[in-house]
Structures are given as C-alpha cells and as structure tokens.
Amino acid sequence: MRFRDKVVFVTGGTKGLGKAMAKAFLEEGARVGVNGRSNESVEQFQEEFRDTPARAFACDITDYSRMEAMAGKVVAEWGRVDVLVNNAGIVGPIASAEKTKKTDFDAVIDVNVKGSFYASQIFGRQMIEQGSGRIVSISSQVGLFGGKGFLAYAVGKGALQIMTRSLAFEWGRFGVTLCCVAPGFIKGGMNEGLIRRQPFVDFLSAKTPVGRMANVEELVGIVLFLASDEAQYINGETVVMDGGMTGFDQESLVDFISKGKPRA
C-alpha cells in the first residue's frame, strides 16, 4: 500500500472523479478527507465509506474561513496532511467570449483559481510546518491552448498550471512539491451528461489519435502515481494525459453542437 498511514485531502471529493480518487487512496491505505458543497453529497459519501478512515465536510472551497476551519479539524484528528488533490472545479456555460456573462466568468474563476489557491495555501502551510507534502492539481488540456466557447474554464485551468509552477519555486525548499495533470476527455465526471449520448462519445473519441476517451481509472492511476513517493522529483510540471489530442487538429465541440443537437 503506497499511502499507508498517509493523510490525503481531495477537494470536491464527495462525487464524480474526486470520489473515485478518494476511494483509490483509501484502498492504498490512506486516511482521506473530502469536501462537498451540499449536505446531501457529504452525507451520502459518509454513509458509503462509513467503515473506512474517511471524513467528509460540507464546505465550499471559495469560503476561506470555512476552509481554514475544515483543515484545522483534519489536522486535529490526524495530525498532518501529506497530500492535497485540487480536484474541485466547474466548467460554466459554453459561450463565445463576447457573450460570456460576468457572473458566469466570475463563478468559474472563483472555484477553479481562487478556491484551488485557498486550499493550496491553507493545507500548504501545514505541509511547510511539518517539512513535507505533495499537492496535485487537476487542470485540463484546454488550459494549454484554450478552447472555443470555454474561455473562463481555459483561463482557470491555465492558471492552475502557472500556480503549480510558481508554488514549486517557493515551496520546494520546504519539502513541499507540486504538479498538475492536464487530462483530455474523461469518460465520467464533468462529461457524465455527454457520454450518455453516443454521438458525443463518437465525436470526442475521434478527437484523439487513440480513438477513445480516457477511463476514470486512468486519470485516478496517474494522480496516485504523482502523489506517491516515486514521483517526488516531479516538481512544478504539468503532465498531459489526453491520448495525443494536443496538436491533433479536429472540429471543435462548439462547432459540432452548433450544427444541431445530435440525437442518441
């Protein structure tokens, strides 16, 4: 077990990809904390993992004071934090840049950038104090080159990559290292709605040279590796996991949708 007796915290970990990551860390021997924005998702998580060393908290990562209080509870119970996974994020409505609403842009930046920084700073202080720690942030392939209709999301995910590099410069000397994962299209999580319709699955699969979307387990596997001791010398880097999609020129999702809603 790679994470026996380690303490791991996964933001947005009560459902979707975050929940899959939390489950994998538990199976590897970790004590795992997660947060979710709704009491319902927190209660469901706690019930599902009631016989494991897992704790779920109702907390929005954009609320700094509640994040501090939550981190304090984690440290009070388990004494330390070895790994933070910045998983929580939102996409926001798909819209061209000139039609993007201020409220939508602000909401995406608040969660994807500010919230991830809040979590990194709050848990990072504990890691600095204890002299070790690992932070893995979930970015996106769109954060490398942008994407039509996804301005706020692309800006936020690109910012995560720069934040990772900047914090690696600052915190490496304290034994705290960071990295990013930039996945392409995952068959789960935020894409849950899309993958219920075969035309979208076919379209997204065709955007990669390997001809398919990534499985949730593939993303979880790389997150566990990057959080492990074997990857400690990977610091400040963004690992692209997109099936070779980067630079593989295909029709954009927005253009595909604009042709008319495909029928399942």
NORJO-V21543 format. One record per pair of residues at least 12 apart in sequence whose C-alpha atoms are under 6 Angstrom apart, sorted by the first residue. I is the first residue (numbers start at 1). J is the second residue. Records with the same first field share a line. If there is no record, write none. Layout:
BEGIN
I=J + J
END
This chain:
BEGIN
1=28 + 29
2=28
3=28 + 29 + 30
4=29 + 30
5=30
6=30 + 82
7=30 + 31 + 32 + 81 + 82
8=32 + 82 + 83 + 84
9=32 + 33 + 34 + 84
10=34 + 85
11=34 + 35 + 86 + 87 + 88
12=35 + 36 + 87 + 88
13=34 + 35
14=36 + 41 + 42 + 45
16=189
17=189
21=220
31=53 + 54
32=54
33=54 + 55 + 56
34=56
35=56 + 57 + 58 + 59
36=58 + 59
37=58 + 59 + 60
39=58
42=56
61=115
62=111 + 115
82=133
83=133 + 134 + 135
84=135
85=135 + 136 + 137
86=116 + 137
87=138
89=111 + 112
91=153
94=149 + 150
95=149
96=149
105=152
109=156
112=156
113=156
128=174
131=174 + 175
132=175 + 176
133=176
134=176 + 177 + 178
135=178
136=178 + 179 + 180
137=180
138=180 + 181
139=157 + 181 + 182
140=157 + 182 + 183
141=182 + 183 + 184
142=154
143=157 + 158
164=178 + 179 + 236
165=236
168=236
177=235
178=235 + 236
179=235 + 236 + 237 + 238
180=238
181=238 + 239 + 240
182=239 + 240 + 241
183=240 + 241 + 242
184=242
185=213
186=213 + 214 + 215
187=213 + 214 + 215
197=264
198=264
207=250
208=243 + 244 + 245
209=244
210=243
END
